[in-house]
Amino acid sequence: MTSFYKHQTFSQITNPAYSVFRVKTVNQLNNPENLAKMLVKRTFDHIYNGSLSKAVNRKINLYKTKILHSKIGNLAPVPDEIITIDPTKICGHMDVETASSFQFFTGYSSGAVIHYEWDKAKDVEYVNFQNLELFKSCKRRWIHGCSWEETELYQFYVECLNNGIPCRFNTIKELEERYEKLDQIFEEVKSTRKMSDKHSDLVKISVAKDGRLIWGPDGRHRVCIALLAGLESMPARVGFIHFESLDYFQTMRFK
């Protein structure tokens, strides 16, 4: 039995409860049939608790989503459907990791109806959008007439670029061009009172159980533009919809 004890700790060997396990295990080792069963079980447990478990859960969720959509019928959103929303109702953010997880388990990158409590705080960050530094910087620029260089957001990116810290931009020139473009978009929206409904321009909006609107992963500048231009509504792309907010979702659809 030397080989069996080789990798055991002293506390395990001297523990009475462990001794029962040890005797049982030794008997299994002495019986080829029992040993084979034990190895198969442990191997299966290891696989199931890892990648297989994830794959099985995904299959189950894909099936549930498909059945749910078939029962809902025309009330279900269409993938990439364009909706119209009140930008002042946006109060939550869905990050890339959460959005990717929902896509993996539902099979939809957008337009999935989800029945479980996905909109809880662990999956979604609820915030007051107007308290975000991004919004404050955009407001200083577009409402109060400050230069971008005077805003904390712009200064943050400049500091990152000057110190070799990874950020959304690769060069100062790229940063300048991006915010010049945002200036143009804001002035156009302010003048026309409408935003582009081009698919690539749309922010993705999900709807929580209580009807709260969640943006993301991207599109925060678009939301700032709509809010600061004083728009009562803006076009968006459907994200994920909680089952219990389906009725509210119908009010967002284009007639």
VEXVOKE-901126 format. One record per residue (C-alpha): x, y, z; residue number from 1; residue in three letters. Coordinates in steps of 0.1 Angstrom, whole numbers, plus 5000, padded with zeros to 4 digits. Layout:
BEGIN
+------+------+------+-----+--------+
|   c1 |   c2 |   c3 | num | residu |
+------+------+------+-----+--------+
|    X |    Y |    Z | NUM |    ALA |
...
+------+------+------+-----+--------+
END
This chain:
BEGIN
+------+------+------+-----+--------+
|   c1 |   c2 |   c3 | num | residu |
+------+------+------+-----+--------+
| 5000 | 5000 | 5000 |   1 |    MET |
| 5030 | 5023 | 5000 |   2 |    THR |
| 5021 | 5037 | 4966 |   3 |    SER |
| 4986 | 5045 | 4978 |   4 |    PHE |
| 4998 | 5065 | 5008 |   5 |    TYR |
| 5026 | 5082 | 4988 |   6 |    LYS |
| 5007 | 5114 | 4979 |   7 |    HIS |
| 4984 | 5116 | 5010 |   8 |    GLN |
| 4989 | 5142 | 5038 |   9 |    THR |
| 4995 | 5133 | 5074 |  10 |    PHE |
| 4962 | 5148 | 5085 |  11 |    SER |
| 4944 | 5127 | 5058 |  12 |    GLN |
| 4960 | 5095 | 5069 |  13 |    ILE |
| 4953 | 5100 | 5106 |  14 |    THR |
| 4917 | 5113 | 5101 |  15 |    ASN |
| 4892 | 5085 | 5111 |  16 |    PRO |
| 4867 | 5097 | 5084 |  17 |    ALA |
| 4894 | 5095 | 5058 |  18 |    TYR |
| 4904 | 5060 | 5070 |  19 |    SER |
| 4870 | 5048 | 5059 |  20 |    VAL |
| 4875 | 5063 | 5025 |  21 |    PHE |
| 4910 | 5049 | 5023 |  22 |    ARG |
| 4899 | 5013 | 5031 |  23 |    VAL |
| 4871 | 5016 | 5005 |  24 |    LYS |
| 4895 | 5029 | 4979 |  25 |    THR |
| 4921 | 5002 | 4986 |  26 |    VAL |
| 4894 | 4976 | 4981 |  27 |    ASN |
| 4885 | 4992 | 4948 |  28 |    GLN |
| 4921 | 4992 | 4937 |  29 |    LEU |
| 4923 | 4955 | 4944 |  30 |    ASN |
| 4892 | 4948 | 4922 |  31 |    ASN |
| 4899 | 4955 | 4885 |  32 |    PRO |
| 4862 | 4959 | 4877 |  33 |    GLU |
| 4856 | 4984 | 4905 |  34 |    ASN |
| 4888 | 5002 | 4895 |  35 |    LEU |
| 4876 | 5005 | 4859 |  36 |    ALA |
| 4842 | 5019 | 4871 |  37 |    LYS |
| 4858 | 5043 | 4894 |  38 |    MET |
| 4881 | 5057 | 4867 |  39 |    LEU |
| 4853 | 5060 | 4842 |  40 |    VAL |
| 4831 | 5079 | 4868 |  41 |    LYS |
| 4859 | 5102 | 4878 |  42 |    ARG |
| 4868 | 5109 | 4841 |  43 |    THR |
| 4832 | 5116 | 4833 |  44 |    PHE |
| 4828 | 5139 | 4863 |  45 |    ASP |
| 4859 | 5158 | 4853 |  46 |    HIS |
| 4847 | 5163 | 4817 |  47 |    ILE |
| 4812 | 5171 | 4827 |  48 |    TYR |
| 4822 | 5197 | 4852 |  49 |    ASN |
| 4843 | 5213 | 4825 |  50 |    GLY |
| 4837 | 5218 | 4788 |  51 |    SER |
| 4810 | 5192 | 4785 |  52 |    LEU |
| 4790 | 5208 | 4812 |  53 |    SER |
| 4792 | 5242 | 4794 |  54 |    LYS |
| 4782 | 5226 | 4761 |  55 |    ALA |
| 4752 | 5208 | 4776 |  56 |    VAL |
| 4740 | 5240 | 4793 |  57 |    ASN |
| 4743 | 5258 | 4760 |  58 |    ARG |
| 4723 | 5231 | 4742 |  59 |    LYS |
| 4696 | 5233 | 4769 |  60 |    ILE |
| 4694 | 5271 | 4767 |  61 |    ASN |
| 4694 | 5271 | 4729 |  62 |    LEU |
| 4664 | 5248 | 4730 |  63 |    TYR |
| 4646 | 5268 | 4757 |  64 |    LYS |
| 4651 | 5300 | 4737 |  65 |    THR |
| 4639 | 5284 | 4705 |  66 |    LYS |
| 4607 | 5271 | 4722 |  67 |    ILE |
| 4601 | 5304 | 4740 |  68 |    LEU |
| 4603 | 5323 | 4707 |  69 |    HIS |
| 4580 | 5299 | 4690 |  70 |    SER |
| 4554 | 5303 | 4717 |  71 |    LYS |
| 4557 | 5341 | 4717 |  72 |    ILE |
| 4553 | 5343 | 4679 |  73 |    GLY |
| 4552 | 5379 | 4665 |  74 |    ASN |
| 4556 | 5394 | 4699 |  75 |    LEU |
| 4593 | 5383 | 4699 |  76 |    ALA |
| 4619 | 5407 | 4686 |  77 |    PRO |
| 4636 | 5401 | 4653 |  78 |    VAL |
| 4674 | 5399 | 4653 |  79 |    PRO |
| 4689 | 5434 | 4646 |  80 |    ASP |
| 4654 | 5449 | 4646 |  81 |    GLU |
| 4654 | 5487 | 4647 |  82 |    ILE |
| 4634 | 5502 | 4676 |  83 |    ILE |
| 4628 | 5537 | 4689 |  84 |    THR |
| 4635 | 5546 | 4725 |  85 |    ILE |
| 4635 | 5575 | 4750 |  86 |    ASP |
| 4672 | 5581 | 4757 |  87 |    PRO |
| 4664 | 5595 | 4791 |  88 |    THR |
| 4652 | 5560 | 4802 |  89 |    LYS |
| 4687 | 5545 | 4797 |  90 |    ILE |
| 4701 | 5536 | 4831 |  91 |    CYS |
| 4722 | 5504 | 4827 |  92 |    GLY |
| 4752 | 5491 | 4808 |  93 |    HIS |
| 4759 | 5457 | 4795 |  94 |    MET |
| 4796 | 5450 | 4790 |  95 |    ASP |
| 4812 | 5429 | 4763 |  96 |    VAL |
| 4817 | 5398 | 4784 |  97 |    GLU |
| 4780 | 5397 | 4795 |  98 |    THR |
| 4768 | 5403 | 4759 |  99 |    ALA |
| 4790 | 5376 | 4746 | 100 |    SER |
| 4778 | 5352 | 4773 | 101 |    SER |
| 4742 | 5358 | 4764 | 102 |    PHE |
| 4749 | 5353 | 4727 | 103 |    GLN |
| 4767 | 5320 | 4734 | 104 |    PHE |
| 4738 | 5306 | 4755 | 105 |    PHE |
| 4709 | 5319 | 4734 | 106 |    THR |
| 4723 | 5317 | 4699 | 107 |    GLY |
| 4713 | 5353 | 4693 | 108 |    TYR |
| 4736 | 5383 | 4691 | 109 |    SER |
| 4705 | 5404 | 4694 | 110 |    SER |
| 4667 | 5399 | 4696 | 111 |    GLY |
| 4666 | 5371 | 4721 | 112 |    ALA |
| 4639 | 5369 | 4748 | 113 |    VAL |
| 4654 | 5356 | 4780 | 114 |    ILE |
| 4632 | 5343 | 4808 | 115 |    HIS |
| 4656 | 5341 | 4838 | 116 |    TYR |
| 4668 | 5370 | 4859 | 117 |    GLU |
| 4697 | 5381 | 4836 | 118 |    TRP |
| 4691 | 5418 | 4844 | 119 |    ASP |
| 4703 | 5416 | 4880 | 120 |    LYS |
| 4733 | 5437 | 4891 | 121 |    ALA |
| 4758 | 5409 | 4887 | 122 |    LYS |
| 4752 | 5410 | 4849 | 123 |    ASP |
| 4743 | 5446 | 4844 | 124 |    VAL |
| 4758 | 5478 | 4858 | 125 |    GLU |
| 4730 | 5502 | 4867 | 126 |    TYR |
| 4741 | 5539 | 4866 | 127 |    VAL |
| 4728 | 5574 | 4863 | 128 |    ASN |
| 4740 | 5581 | 4827 | 129 |    PHE |
| 4743 | 5618 | 4833 | 130 |    GLN |
| 4768 | 5612 | 4862 | 131 |    ASN |
| 4793 | 5594 | 4839 | 132 |    LEU |
| 4825 | 5614 | 4832 | 133 |    GLU |
| 4819 | 5608 | 4795 | 134 |    LEU |
| 4785 | 5626 | 4796 | 135 |    PHE |
| 4800 | 5655 | 4817 | 136 |    LYS |
| 4829 | 5659 | 4792 | 137 |    SER |
| 4805 | 5659 | 4762 | 138 |    CYS |
| 4783 | 5685 | 4780 | 139 |    LYS |
| 4812 | 5708 | 4787 | 140 |    ARG |
| 4821 | 5706 | 4750 | 141 |    ARG |
| 4787 | 5709 | 4733 | 142 |    TRP |
| 4767 | 5729 | 4758 | 143 |    ILE |
| 4793 | 5751 | 4776 | 144 |    HIS |
| 4816 | 5755 | 4746 | 145 |    GLY |
| 4849 | 5742 | 4762 | 146 |    CYS |
| 4875 | 5727 | 4739 | 147 |    SER |
| 4880 | 5689 | 4741 | 148 |    TRP |
| 4914 | 5695 | 4755 | 149 |    GLU |
| 4898 | 5710 | 4786 | 150 |    GLU |
| 4876 | 5679 | 4793 | 151 |    THR |
| 4887 | 5651 | 4816 | 152 |    GLU |
| 4878 | 5625 | 4791 | 153 |    LEU |
| 4901 | 5639 | 4764 | 154 |    TYR |
| 4929 | 5644 | 4790 | 155 |    GLN |
| 4925 | 5608 | 4801 | 156 |    PHE |
| 4931 | 5595 | 4766 | 157 |    TYR |
| 4960 | 5619 | 4760 | 158 |    VAL |
| 4976 | 5607 | 4792 | 159 |    GLU |
| 4972 | 5570 | 4782 | 160 |    CYS |
| 4987 | 5576 | 4748 | 161 |    LEU |
| 5016 | 5596 | 4762 | 162 |    ASN |
| 5024 | 5569 | 4787 | 163 |    ASN |
| 5019 | 5539 | 4764 | 164 |    GLY |
| 4988 | 5527 | 4782 | 165 |    ILE |
| 4964 | 5508 | 4760 | 166 |    PRO |
| 4931 | 5527 | 4752 | 167 |    CYS |
| 4906 | 5531 | 4725 | 168 |    ARG |
| 4930 | 5551 | 4703 | 169 |    PHE |
| 4965 | 5544 | 4688 | 170 |    ASN |
| 4976 | 5580 | 4682 | 171 |    THR |
| 4968 | 5616 | 4692 | 172 |    ILE |
| 4958 | 5622 | 4656 | 173 |    LYS |
| 4933 | 5593 | 4657 | 174 |    GLU |
| 4919 | 5608 | 4689 | 175 |    LEU |
| 4915 | 5643 | 4674 | 176 |    GLU |
| 4898 | 5629 | 4643 | 177 |    GLU |
| 4874 | 5609 | 4663 | 178 |    ARG |
| 4862 | 5639 | 4684 | 179 |    TYR |
| 4861 | 5662 | 4654 | 180 |    GLU |
| 4837 | 5636 | 4638 | 181 |    LYS |
| 4816 | 5636 | 4670 | 182 |    LEU |
| 4813 | 5674 | 4668 | 183 |    ASP |
| 4800 | 5671 | 4633 | 184 |    GLN |
| 4775 | 5644 | 4642 | 185 |    ILE |
| 4762 | 5664 | 4672 | 186 |    PHE |
| 4757 | 5696 | 4652 | 187 |    GLU |
| 4739 | 5676 | 4625 | 188 |    GLU |
| 4716 | 5659 | 4650 | 189 |    VAL |
| 4710 | 5692 | 4668 | 190 |    LYS |
| 4700 | 5708 | 4635 | 191 |    SER |
| 4679 | 5680 | 4620 | 192 |    THR |
| 4664 | 5667 | 4653 | 193 |    ARG |
| 4670 | 5632 | 4642 | 194 |    LYS |
| 4697 | 5605 | 4643 | 195 |    MET |
| 4710 | 5581 | 4617 | 196 |    SER |
| 4692 | 5548 | 4616 | 197 |    ASP |
| 4721 | 5531 | 4597 | 198 |    LYS |
| 4727 | 5498 | 4613 | 199 |    HIS |
| 4764 | 5505 | 4621 | 200 |    SER |
| 4754 | 5537 | 4639 | 201 |    ASP |
| 4728 | 5523 | 4662 | 202 |    LEU |
| 4734 | 5516 | 4699 | 203 |    VAL |
| 4722 | 5482 | 4711 | 204 |    LYS |
| 4694 | 5485 | 4737 | 205 |    ILE |
| 4682 | 5457 | 4760 | 206 |    SER |
| 4651 | 5458 | 4782 | 207 |    VAL |
| 4652 | 5446 | 4818 | 208 |    ALA |
| 4623 | 5429 | 4837 | 209 |    LYS |
| 4610 | 5463 | 4850 | 210 |    ASP |
| 4614 | 5481 | 4817 | 211 |    GLY |
| 4647 | 5498 | 4824 | 212 |    ARG |
| 4668 | 5503 | 4793 | 213 |    LEU |
| 4703 | 5490 | 4791 | 214 |    ILE |
| 4728 | 5501 | 4765 | 215 |    TRP |
| 4759 | 5483 | 4753 | 216 |    GLY |
| 4784 | 5471 | 4749 | 217 |    PRO |
| 4790 | 5502 | 4727 | 218 |    ASP |
| 4772 | 5534 | 4718 | 219 |    GLY |
| 4777 | 5556 | 4748 | 220 |    ARG |
| 4786 | 5587 | 4726 | 221 |    HIS |
| 4754 | 5583 | 4706 | 222 |    ARG |
| 4734 | 5583 | 4738 | 223 |    VAL |
| 4753 | 5615 | 4749 | 224 |    CYS |
| 4745 | 5631 | 4716 | 225 |    ILE |
| 4708 | 5623 | 4718 | 226 |    ALA |
| 4705 | 5636 | 4754 | 227 |    LEU |
| 4725 | 5668 | 4749 | 228 |    LEU |
| 4707 | 5676 | 4716 | 229 |    ALA |
| 4674 | 5673 | 4736 | 230 |    GLY |
| 4659 | 5644 | 4715 | 231 |    LEU |
| 4628 | 5628 | 4730 | 232 |    GLU |
| 4634 | 5596 | 4710 | 233 |    SER |
| 4663 | 5580 | 4691 | 234 |    MET |
| 4666 | 5549 | 4669 | 235 |    PRO |
| 4684 | 5519 | 4684 | 236 |    ALA |
| 4690 | 5482 | 4677 | 237 |    ARG |
| 4673 | 5456 | 4698 | 238 |    VAL |
| 4695 | 5437 | 4723 | 239 |    GLY |
| 4681 | 5412 | 4748 | 240 |    PHE |
| 4645 | 5414 | 4761 | 241 |    ILE |
| 4633 | 5401 | 4795 | 242 |    HIS |
| 4602 | 5379 | 4790 | 243 |    PHE |
| 4582 | 5400 | 4815 | 244 |    GLU |
| 4589 | 5432 | 4796 | 245 |    SER |
| 4576 | 5420 | 4762 | 246 |    LEU |
| 4545 | 5442 | 4764 | 247 |    ASP |
| 4566 | 5472 | 4770 | 248 |    TYR |
| 4589 | 5462 | 4742 | 249 |    PHE |
| 4560 | 5464 | 4718 | 250 |    GLN |
| 4557 | 5501 | 4723 | 251 |    THR |
| 4592 | 5506 | 4710 | 252 |    MET |
| 4587 | 5489 | 4677 | 253 |    ARG |
| 4582 | 5509 | 4645 | 254 |    PHE |
| 4546 | 5508 | 4634 | 255 |    LYS |
+------+------+------+-----+--------+
END
